[in-house]
Structures are given as structure tokens and as C-alpha cells.
Amino acid sequence: MKHIRVMGICLLCSVLYAITGCAAFTPAEPRTSGFLKDYSNLRPGKGDEALMVYINRGVNFHIYDSVLIDPVAVIYSKDSKLAKLSAQDRLKMANYFHAALENNLSMKYIIAAKPGSLTMRLRFALTDIKESQEISMDNAADAAPMDSAVDQVSSDATGSHVFLNDATVEMEIIDSMTGQRLAAAVDRRSSAWNGVKSACDFWAQRVTQRLDEFAGGDYLLER
């Protein structure tokens, strides 16, 4: 009887594993949007890295003292959750994300208004691509100041809990004068994102941290 009970428990566990797998604990595979144009040199991330990563090891990140931050793009397919939000709410998300990036990066770098010889350019997009081939992009012409952007974004206004479970982030850092790619990443870590603000703050802090590590050189040696 005991043997039958053990077999029953094992069978139940097998069925539960087959149904649930490890999806709740691992990042979902990202669907790329075309924002980066070229994904061929991105490799699978390791440890706490993004799902797909590229780092130009021939670059001396230490020479850069400023960063030019492009307006954050929001890219989505017709059948995505992002498409169901209003254009105004998507703009609020983009503005808050830009403001969070500027707020964090300004602690380490000069925030530039135009390209320069010692300036990096940061391109960032929130994306939500499903099965539909009909893709749209919202791109804020001017980013709102941090205080204004914070005031604009609220959980009831943005429906943040609705879309961030499925959103993907694509980013690229290039030399602002030559256009040489310095780093790029694509990530989708849905289980860690509980809202618009927390997601934007997480990525703004992570980009600042990574650039600081790149400039130090130790991170590149370890990977």
C-alpha cells in the first residue's frame, strides 16, 4: 500500500512538472522588434546579465565622460497588451523611463544635449511583440523632466500591472560621433517587474551600474 502511495505521489509530481515546467522561475525568450537593426553579435547572457548581450571588448569605456540619451521608444504589435493602452499612457511610460535613466546616469556622467567626442549615445525601447506582423512605434519627441514624469505615471492610469508581465527591453550604447556599437542587450524578466516605475527604475540603475563596471574593466575580464 505504501509502495502504491509513493508511486502515486511521483506520478502527480511528474504531471505537475509537465504542466508548469520552470516557466515561473526563468525569463521568457524575447521576441525582437527590429529596434536594434542588428542582433547577430548578441550572445546569450550569463548569470545576472540580460538574456542577450553584446559588449565591445576593444573599447575603453573609461574615456567617456558624458551620455546622450535618446527619447525612449515604445514598440508593439497589433495583438499585444501595449497596443491596448492609450497613446497618452504609452508616452507617460516612455517619459518616465527616460527621466529615470537621466536621473541615474547623471550621478556618474554629464548628460549631453548633443553628440561629442567623449559622449556615448544610449538608445532604449520598451517592446511587446506577439504574433501579428503589424508593428507600431511610439517615440517621444521630447522627454519630460523627472518630477513631471513621476507625477504623470500612476498604476491606475497606466495599467502597468497589465503590460509589464510581457514587455521586453532592447537597448544599445554607441559612440555618439562614429556610431560604433559599444554594447547592446535584449531582456525580458517578467517575474521581477511589478509596475512601470519599478521596471524603469531597475533598468536605469542596471545600465548605470554596468557602465560603471565597464569603465573599471573588471567586469570585461570576468566575462
Phi and psi in degrees as GROMACS dihedral restraints (atoms count N, CA, C in turn):
[ dihedral_restraints ]
;  ai    aj    ak    al  type     phi  dphi    fc
    3     4     5     6     1   -62.4    20    10
    4     5     6     7     1   -40.0    20    10
    6     7     8     9     1   -63.0    20    10
    7     8     9    10     1   -41.1    20    10
    9    10    11    12     1   -64.8    20    10
   10    11    12    13     1   -39.6    20    10
   12    13    14    15     1   -65.1    20    10
   13    14    15    16     1   -41.9    20    10
   15    16    17    18     1   -62.5    20    10
   16    17    18    19     1   -43.6    20    10
   18    19    20    21     1   -62.0    20    10
   19    20    21    22     1   -38.6    20    10
   21    22    23    24     1   -64.2    20    10
   22    23    24    25     1   -41.6    20    10
   24    25    26    27     1   -64.1    20    10
   25    26    27    28     1   -43.0    20    10
   27    28    29    30     1   -62.3    20    10
   28    29    30    31     1   -41.0    20    10
   30    31    32    33     1   -64.5    20    10
   31    32    33    34     1   -42.3    20    10
   33    34    35    36     1   -62.0    20    10
   34    35    36    37     1   -42.7    20    10
   36    37    38    39     1   -62.9    20    10
   37    38    39    40     1   -40.0    20    10
   39    40    41    42     1   -63.6    20    10
   40    41    42    43     1   -41.5    20    10
   42    43    44    45     1   -65.4    20    10
   43    44    45    46     1   -43.9    20    10
   45    46    47    48     1   -62.6    20    10
   46    47    48    49     1   -41.1    20    10
   48    49    50    51     1   -64.5    20    10
   49    50    51    52     1   -39.8    20    10
   51    52    53    54     1   -64.5    20    10
   52    53    54    55     1   -34.7    20    10
   54    55    56    57     1   -77.5    20    10
   55    56    57    58     1   -46.8    20    10
   57    58    59    60     1   -93.7    20    10
   58    59    60    61     1   -33.0    20    10
   60    61    62    63     1    57.7    20    10
   61    62    63    64     1  -143.9    20    10
   63    64    65    66     1  -116.5    20    10
   64    65    66    67     1    19.6    20    10
   66    67    68    69     1   -59.3    20    10
   67    68    69    70     1   -32.6    20    10
   69    70    71    72     1   -71.8    20    10
   70    71    72    73     1   -14.9    20    10
   72    73    74    75     1  -114.8    20    10
   73    74    75    76     1    -6.8    20    10
   75    76    77    78     1  -121.9    20    10
   76    77    78    79     1   147.0    20    10
   78    79    80    81     1   -63.7    20    10
   79    80    81    82     1   143.7    20    10
   81    82    83    84     1   -74.3    20    10
   82    83    84    85     1   151.2    20    10
   84    85    86    87     1   -66.0    20    10
   85    86    87    88     1   131.4    20    10
   87    88    89    90     1   -78.5    20    10
   88    89    90    91     1   146.1    20    10
   90    91    92    93     1   -99.5    20    10
   91    92    93    94     1   118.8    20    10
   93    94    95    96     1   -78.4    20    10
   94    95    96    97     1   153.5    20    10
   96    97    98    99     1  -106.8    20    10
   97    98    99   100     1   -12.9    20    10
   99   100   101   102     1    95.1    20    10
  100   101   102   103     1    -2.5    20    10
  102   103   104   105     1   -58.7    20    10
  103   104   105   106     1   -38.8    20    10
  105   106   107   108     1   -83.8    20    10
  106   107   108   109     1    -9.2    20    10
  108   109   110   111     1    69.5    20    10
  109   110   111   112     1   -51.7    20    10
  111   112   113   114     1  -125.5    20    10
  112   113   114   115     1   118.2    20    10
  114   115   116   117     1  -111.2    20    10
  115   116   117   118     1     3.3    20    10
  117   118   119   120     1   -66.2    20    10
  118   119   120   121     1   -27.9    20    10
  120   121   122   123     1   -99.5    20    10
  121   122   123   124     1     9.0    20    10
  123   124   125   126     1   -81.2    20    10
  124   125   126   127     1   137.9    20    10
  126   127   128   129     1  -112.1    20    10
  127   128   129   130     1   162.2    20    10
  129   130   131   132     1   -61.2    20    10
  130   131   132   133     1   136.7    20    10
  132   133   134   135     1   -72.8    20    10
  133   134   135   136     1   158.5    20    10
  135   136   137   138     1  -119.4    20    10
  136   137   138   139     1   145.4    20    10
  138   139   140   141     1    57.1    20    10
  139   140   141   142     1  -120.8    20    10
  141   142   143   144     1   -92.7    20    10
  142   143   144   145     1    14.2    20    10
  144   145   146   147     1   -72.5    20    10
  145   146   147   148     1   168.9    20    10
  147   148   149   150     1   -65.6    20    10
  148   149   150   151     1   168.0    20    10
  150   151   152   153     1   -62.9    20    10
  151   152   153   154     1   -37.7    20    10
  153   154   155   156     1  -130.2    20    10
  154   155   156   157     1   132.2    20    10
  156   157   158   159     1  -139.5    20    10
  157   158   159   160     1   144.7    20    10
  159   160   161   162     1  -136.1    20    10
  160   161   162   163     1   131.9    20    10
  162   163   164   165     1  -131.3    20    10
  163   164   165   166     1   123.8    20    10
  165   166   167   168     1   -78.9    20    10
  166   167   168   169     1   104.5    20    10
  168   169   170   171     1   -75.5    20    10
  169   170   171   172     1   -10.2    20    10
  171   172   173   174     1   -89.0    20    10
  172   173   174   175     1     3.6    20    10
  174   175   176   177     1  -100.8    20    10
  175   176   177   178     1   139.0    20    10
  177   178   179   180     1   -93.8    20    10
  178   179   180   181     1    93.4    20    10
  180   181   182   183     1   -64.0    20    10
  181   182   183   184     1   -20.6    20    10
  183   184   185   186     1   -64.9    20    10
  184   185   186   187     1   -24.0    20    10
  186   187   188   189     1   -74.7    20    10
  187   188   189   190     1   -19.6    20    10
  189   190   191   192     1   -81.8    20    10
  190   191   192   193     1   129.7    20    10
  192   193   194   195     1  -117.8    20    10
  193   194   195   196     1    -0.1    20    10
  195   196   197   198     1  -147.1    20    10
  196   197   198   199     1   161.6    20    10
  198   199   200   201     1  -139.7    20    10
  199   200   201   202     1   135.1    20    10
  201   202   203   204     1  -103.1    20    10
  202   203   204   205     1   119.7    20    10
  204   205   206   207     1  -104.1    20    10
  205   206   207   208     1   114.8    20    10
  207   208   209   210     1   -69.0    20    10
  208   209   210   211     1   153.8    20    10
  210   211   212   213     1   -55.8    20    10
  211   212   213   214     1   138.3    20    10
  213   214   215   216     1   -72.2    20    10
  214   215   216   217     1   130.4    20    10
  216   217   218   219     1   -91.1    20    10
  217   218   219   220     1   149.7    20    10
  219   220   221   222     1  -122.2    20    10
  220   221   222   223     1   115.2    20    10
  222   223   224   225     1  -119.3    20    10
  223   224   225   226     1   132.6    20    10
  225   226   227   228     1  -152.9    20    10
  226   227   228   229     1   152.5    20    10
  228   229   230   231     1   -91.7    20    10
  229   230   231   232     1   163.0    20    10
  231   232   233   234     1   -58.5    20    10
  232   233   234   235     1   -32.6    20    10
  234   235   236   237     1   -97.9    20    10
  235   236   237   238     1    14.7    20    10
  237   238   239   240     1   -90.4    20    10
  238   239   240   241     1   166.0    20    10
  240   241   242   243     1   -70.7    20    10
  241   242   243   244     1   -32.0    20    10
  243   244   245   246     1   -61.3    20    10
  244   245   246   247     1   -35.0    20    10
  246   247   248   249     1   -64.8    20    10
  247   248   249   250     1   -23.8    20    10
  249   250   251   252     1   -80.6    20    10
  250   251   252   253     1   -15.5    20    10
  252   253   254   255     1   -81.1    20    10
  253   254   255   256     1   158.7    20    10
  255   256   257   258     1   -73.5    20    10
  256   257   258   259     1   156.5    20    10
  258   259   260   261     1   -60.2    20    10
  259   260   261   262     1   -34.2    20    10
  261   262   263   264     1   -65.0    20    10
  262   263   264   265     1   -41.8    20    10
  264   265   266   267     1   -68.9    20    10
  265   266   267   268     1   -37.9    20    10
  267   268   269   270     1   -64.0    20    10
  268   269   270   271     1   -37.2    20    10
  270   271   272   273     1   -66.0    20    10
  271   272   273   274     1   -38.6    20    10
  273   274   275   276     1   -60.7    20    10
  274   275   276   277     1   -42.5    20    10
  276   277   278   279     1   -61.5    20    10
  277   278   279   280     1   -47.3    20    10
  279   280   281   282     1   -61.7    20    10
  280   281   282   283     1   -42.8    20    10
  282   283   284   285     1   -65.8    20    10
  283   284   285   286     1   -41.3    20    10
  285   286   287   288     1   -65.8    20    10
  286   287   288   289     1   -41.8    20    10
  288   289   290   291     1   -60.1    20    10
  289   290   291   292     1   -46.4    20    10
  291   292   293   294     1   -60.9    20    10
  292   293   294   295     1   -43.6    20    10
  294   295   296   297     1   -64.2    20    10
  295   296   297   298     1   -39.8    20    10
  297   298   299   300     1   -64.6    20    10
  298   299   300   301     1   -41.0    20    10
  300   301   302   303     1   -61.3    20    10
  301   302   303   304     1   -46.9    20    10
  303   304   305   306     1   -63.9    20    10
  304   305   306   307     1   -42.1    20    10
  306   307   308   309     1   -61.2    20    10
  307   308   309   310     1   -42.4    20    10
  309   310   311   312     1   -76.2    20    10
  310   311   312   313     1   -45.9    20    10
  312   313   314   315     1   -68.2    20    10
  313   314   315   316     1   -26.7    20    10
  315   316   317   318     1   -66.3    20    10
  316   317   318   319     1   -16.3    20    10
  318   319   320   321     1   -75.8    20    10
  319   320   321   322     1   -17.2    20    10
  321   322   323   324     1  -120.2    20    10
  322   323   324   325     1   -27.4    20    10
  324   325   326   327     1  -132.3    20    10
  325   326   327   328     1   158.3    20    10
  327   328   329   330     1   -75.0    20    10
  328   329   330   331     1   132.6    20    10
  330   331   332   333     1   -86.3    20    10
  331   332   333   334     1   111.2    20    10
  333   334   335   336     1   -86.1    20    10
  334   335   336   337     1   151.9    20    10
  336   337   338   339     1  -102.0    20    10
  337   338   339   340     1   -10.5    20    10
  339   340   341   342     1  -153.2    20    10
  340   341   342   343     1   163.1    20    10
  342   343   344   345     1   -61.1    20    10
  343   344   345   346     1   152.5    20    10
  345   346   347   348     1  -156.8    20    10
  346   347   348   349     1   166.8    20    10
  348   349   350   351     1   -66.5    20    10
  349   350   351   352     1   -26.5    20    10
  351   352   353   354     1  -114.1    20    10
  352   353   354   355     1    28.6    20    10
  354   355   356   357     1  -116.3    20    10
  355   356   357   358     1   129.9    20    10
  357   358   359   360     1   -88.4    20    10
  358   359   360   361     1   152.5    20    10
  360   361   362   363     1  -116.1    20    10
  361   362   363   364     1   128.2    20    10
  363   364   365   366     1  -107.7    20    10
  364   365   366   367     1   125.0    20    10
  366   367   368   369     1  -114.1    20    10
  367   368   369   370     1   130.1    20    10
  369   370   371   372     1  -138.1    20    10
  370   371   372   373     1   143.0    20    10
  372   373   374   375     1  -143.1    20    10
  373   374   375   376     1   138.3    20    10
  375   376   377   378     1   -93.7    20    10
  376   377   378   379     1   127.4    20    10
  378   379   380   381     1  -130.6    20    10
  379   380   381   382     1   153.7    20    10
  381   382   383   384     1  -147.1    20    10
  382   383   384   385     1    91.5    20    10
  384   385   386   387     1  -110.5    20    10
  385   386   387   388     1   123.4    20    10
  387   388   389   390     1  -110.4    20    10
  388   389   390   391     1  -137.5    20    10
  390   391   392   393     1   -82.9    20    10
  391   392   393   394     1   -30.6    20    10
  393   394   395   396     1   -63.2    20    10
  394   395   396   397     1   142.2    20    10
  396   397   398   399     1   -88.3    20    10
  397   398   399   400     1    -4.1    20    10
  399   400   401   402     1   -87.3    20    10
  400   401   402   403     1   105.3    20    10
  402   403   404   405     1  -109.0    20    10
  403   404   405   406     1   137.3    20    10
  405   406   407   408     1  -124.1    20    10
  406   407   408   409     1   156.2    20    10
  408   409   410   411     1  -136.8    20    10
  409   410   411   412     1   131.9    20    10
  411   412   413   414     1  -105.6    20    10
  412   413   414   415     1   131.3    20    10
  414   415   416   417     1  -136.1    20    10
  415   416   417   418     1   112.9    20    10
  417   418   419   420     1   -66.6    20    10
  418   419   420   421     1   131.6    20    10
  420   421   422   423     1   -70.2    20    10
  421   422   423   424     1   -40.1    20    10
  423   424   425   426     1  -136.4    20    10
  424   425   426   427     1   133.2    20    10
  426   427   428   429     1   -81.9    20    10
  427   428   429   430     1   144.3    20    10
  429   430   431   432     1   -79.4    20    10
  430   431   432   433     1   152.1    20    10
  432   433   434   435     1   -60.0    20    10
  433   434   435   436     1   158.1    20    10
  435   436   437   438     1   -56.0    20    10
  436   437   438   439     1   -49.7    20    10
  438   439   440   441     1   -62.0    20    10
  439   440   441   442     1   -42.0    20    10
  441   442   443   444     1   -66.3    20    10
  442   443   444   445     1   -42.1    20    10
  444   445   446   447     1   -64.9    20    10
  445   446   447   448     1   -39.1    20    10
  447   448   449   450     1   -62.4    20    10
  448   449   450   451     1   -42.8    20    10
  450   451   452   453     1   -64.4    20    10
  451   452   453   454     1   -32.1    20    10
  453   454   455   456     1   -71.0    20    10
  454   455   456   457     1   -32.0    20    10
  456   457   458   459     1   -96.4    20    10
  457   458   459   460     1   122.6    20    10
  459   460   461   462     1  -140.4    20    10
  460   461   462   463     1   152.5    20    10
  462   463   464   465     1   -61.4    20    10
  463   464   465   466     1   -35.4    20    10
  465   466   467   468     1   -77.5    20    10
  466   467   468   469     1   -23.5    20    10
  468   469   470   471     1   -84.1    20    10
  469   470   471   472     1   -33.4    20    10
  471   472   473   474     1   -98.3    20    10
  472   473   474   475     1   -18.9    20    10
  474   475   476   477     1    63.2    20    10
  475   476   477   478     1    38.0    20    10
  477   478   479   480     1   -58.5    20    10
  478   479   480   481     1   -36.6    20    10
  480   481   482   483     1   -68.4    20    10
  481   482   483   484     1   -15.4    20    10
  483   484   485   486     1   -80.8    20    10
  484   485   486   487     1   -47.4    20    10
  486   487   488   489     1   -96.4    20    10
  487   488   489   490     1   -28.3    20    10
  489   490   491   492     1   -69.6    20    10
  490   491   492   493     1   -15.7    20    10
  492   493   494   495     1   -63.0    20    10
  493   494   495   496     1   -22.5    20    10
  495   496   497   498     1  -121.1    20    10
  496   497   498   499     1     1.9    20    10
  498   499   500   501     1   -77.3    20    10
  499   500   501   502     1   149.8    20    10
  501   502   503   504     1  -118.3    20    10
  502   503   504   505     1   149.2    20    10
  504   505   506   507     1  -113.0    20    10
  505   506   507   508     1   132.6    20    10
  507   508   509   510     1  -123.7    20    10
  508   509   510   511     1   133.6    20    10
  510   511   512   513     1  -144.2    20    10
  511   512   513   514     1   156.8    20    10
  513   514   515   516     1  -150.0    20    10
  514   515   516   517     1   138.4    20    10
  516   517   518   519     1  -117.0    20    10
  517   518   519   520     1   125.2    20    10
  519   520   521   522     1  -128.8    20    10
  520   521   522   523     1   161.9    20    10
  522   523   524   525     1   -70.6    20    10
  523   524   525   526     1   126.5    20    10
  525   526   527   528     1   -68.3    20    10
  526   527   528   529     1   -18.7    20    10
  528   529   530   531     1   -97.7    20    10
  529   530   531   532     1   -44.6    20    10
  531   532   533   534     1   -93.4    20    10
  532   533   534   535     1   -21.3    20    10
  534   535   536   537     1    80.6    20    10
  535   536   537   538     1     4.0    20    10
  537   538   539   540     1   -63.3    20    10
  538   539   540   541     1   132.4    20    10
  540   541   542   543     1   -74.0    20    10
  541   542   543   544     1   126.9    20    10
  543   544   545   546     1   -99.1    20    10
  544   545   546   547     1   -38.2    20    10
  546   547   548   549     1  -162.6    20    10
  547   548   549   550     1   157.2    20    10
  549   550   551   552     1  -156.3    20    10
  550   551   552   553     1   157.3    20    10
  552   553   554   555     1  -159.4    20    10
  553   554   555   556     1   152.6    20    10
  555   556   557   558     1  -132.0    20    10
  556   557   558   559     1   131.9    20    10
  558   559   560   561     1  -145.5    20    10
  559   560   561   562     1   156.5    20    10
  561   562   563   564     1  -152.7    20    10
  562   563   564   565     1    97.3    20    10
  564   565   566   567     1  -120.9    20    10
  565   566   567   568     1    70.4    20    10
  567   568   569   570     1   -60.9    20    10
  568   569   570   571     1   -35.6    20    10
  570   571   572   573     1   -67.8    20    10
  571   572   573   574     1   -18.9    20    10
  573   574   575   576     1   -95.6    20    10
  574   575   576   577     1    -6.7    20    10
  576   577   578   579     1  -101.9    20    10
  577   578   579   580     1   113.8    20    10
  579   580   581   582     1  -107.8    20    10
  580   581   582   583     1     1.2    20    10
  582   583   584   585     1   174.8    20    10
  583   584   585   586     1   167.8    20    10
  585   586   587   588     1   -58.6    20    10
  586   587   588   589     1   -50.7    20    10
  588   589   590   591     1   -63.4    20    10
  589   590   591   592     1   -45.9    20    10
  591   592   593   594     1   -64.7    20    10
  592   593   594   595     1   -37.4    20    10
  594   595   596   597     1   -66.2    20    10
  595   596   597   598     1   -47.6    20    10
  597   598   599   600     1   -64.2    20    10
  598   599   600   601     1   -41.8    20    10
  600   601   602   603     1   -64.8    20    10
  601   602   603   604     1   -41.0    20    10
  603   604   605   606     1   -58.3    20    10
  604   605   606   607     1   -49.5    20    10
  606   607   608   609     1   -70.6    20    10
  607   608   609   610     1   -35.2    20    10
  609   610   611   612     1   -63.9    20    10
  610   611   612   613     1   -42.4    20    10
  612   613   614   615     1   -67.2    20    10
  613   614   615   616     1   -39.6    20    10
  615   616   617   618     1   -67.1    20    10
  616   617   618   619     1   -41.6    20    10
  618   619   620   621     1   -62.6    20    10
  619   620   621   622     1   -44.5    20    10
  621   622   623   624     1   -61.6    20    10
  622   623   624   625     1   -43.2    20    10
  624   625   626   627     1   -62.4    20    10
  625   626   627   628     1   -45.4    20    10
  627   628   629   630     1   -64.4    20    10
  628   629   630   631     1   -43.5    20    10
  630   631   632   633     1   -62.6    20    10
  631   632   633   634     1   -37.6    20    10
  633   634   635   636     1   -64.0    20    10
  634   635   636   637     1   -40.6    20    10
  636   637   638   639     1   -68.7    20    10
  637   638   639   640     1   -40.2    20    10
  639   640   641   642     1   -60.7    20    10
  640   641   642   643     1   -42.7    20    10
  642   643   644   645     1   -64.5    20    10
  643   644   645   646     1   -33.8    20    10
  645   646   647   648     1   -72.9    20    10
  646   647   648   649     1   -27.4    20    10
  648   649   650   651     1    93.1    20    10
  649   650   651   652     1   -25.4    20    10
  651   652   653   654     1   -63.6    20    10
  652   653   654   655     1   -39.0    20    10
  654   655   656   657     1   -60.9    20    10
  655   656   657   658     1   -42.4    20    10
  657   658   659   660     1   -67.4    20    10
  658   659   660   661     1   -32.6    20    10
  660   661   662   663     1   -71.7    20    10
  661   662   663   664     1   -33.2    20    10
  663   664   665   666     1   -76.6    20    10
  664   665   666   667     1   -24.1    20    10
